[in-house]
Amino acid sequence: MKKRILYSLLALPLVAMTSCNDFLDDLPDNRTEANTPDKIRNLLVSAYPTALPWTIHEYMSDNMTDVNRHYGFIAPVFNQAYNFKEIDGIDEYDNPTAVWEACYSAAAAANMALESIEQLGNPDECSPMRGEALLCRAYAHFVLANTFCQAYNPQSSNTDLGIPYLEETEKSVGATYSRGTVASVYAKIEKDIVDGLPLISDEIYKQIKYHFNSDAANAFAAQFYLYYGDYAKSIAHADKVLMDKITGTSFSAELRDMSVFANFTARKEFAYQWASTDEPANLMLCPAFTISLYGMQSGNGRYSYTSQISSSVTGSSGPWGNPLPVYQLFGDQSSMVFPKADPWFIYSDIGSDVGDYKAMFAAFTTDKLTLWRAEAYAMMNEFDKAAEDLSRWYVSHGRSAANKTQIYNFYEACKPGGSYENPGIYLDMNPRFAIAPDMQTNFILACLHARRIETLHEGTRLEDLKRFGVRYTHYVDRGTNIDILPYDERLALQLPNKVTSAGLPANPRTTN
């Protein structure tokens, strides 16, 4: 059954508005402005989300713990996310409403571009822009699905609630939408990727790392197909970035050289280089600074990434040998910080000190892509190739390569009763897809371990916990601990109140 959504929830930031009718009154004039290839190209700048769920997801993950109930927090969202409470703020940073509206605004901008291209008669000059618009639309809905839905899996995704997929601009007040299912959303994402990726051309961009360039588009496809369970396609798309484009055999992509970051003593300097367009490992950065207080709260509040958690993450040994260098530069044992997400205050009116705290986000990097491919190899039982990819990441991070046997043995030792028993590394996984015991399980743990380090403070750790049905616990200082079960309903964030009030079905909630 279709339900109504007020269009004000999806309104483009291009148009100043105070109501649905105001927006619709302005829309035709703004749409006719995108009547040349240059104007369509400018419109696509708005087709990338300016708010992401990284803060909410990081505080919901096992990367955070309760340091002390006497510490405070900058905004209620940090407390609500950690404690798996419904996040009700709409006028604050880092909240589900901001993510919802930013992603749908991005999708609406992509749809406006697509319709404008069609009105121009689909000229060849606009084909790369059409490709970018389709990739942007797919990415916005991919973010939404990973935020407001359960993870895709072959067992329940045909019935799990999805999110509305916007495939055209709204042309009337009171348009109706259906949430569909996670499976139907993923099918539409795939179609947009398949249709859009061949059209991508790097030649139309002045700064390709702020757009879906060919490498970033293939990296997105590799991540999507990994989550979708099509491992051969995930590897094929990763190869287009990571393999030598002439010989098709050798690994040619440059991973992040972590020794460079060991020279930084200032957090801002570290963060600037991490999200720099000059960093070879960065394939695509968010085109606009993302509004976030995460960098201010991290290492400075009740819920933190601590030395205790670090023993399973950046402070742990691994198949690479000793704990990785660089990661221990900032913070102290109670609140350690890896400052890639340090905030920048961006002035909108310098004269009156008006502005927002924002952070740059490297959406796609060669490091993440290498670890996605390693996981796909592991799921295909190609463990030697998975070990090669993992070892490239180990070496780029200042440690030693490891072969298949060494990787297997390390994670075998981490299991309960093992010589290096570590429950933060040997996870309680309960996926809704098949993983064989022993070798395959240990290689998946190796990929999740490395990616937990690589994506620290980015929130995507929660996506892995959801995908693999990991059981974990949030400690509550002088309170009742919170047990998160596999496919816990609370892992799918609740839709914004004004969306459900308008009639869109809410996510089920039977867990307190």
Order of alpha helices (4+ residues) and beta strands (2+ residues): beta-alpha-alpha-alpha-beta-alpha-alpha-alpha-beta-alpha-alpha-alpha-alpha-alpha-beta-beta-alpha-beta-alpha-beta-beta-beta-beta-beta-alpha-alpha-alpha-alpha-alpha-beta-beta-alpha
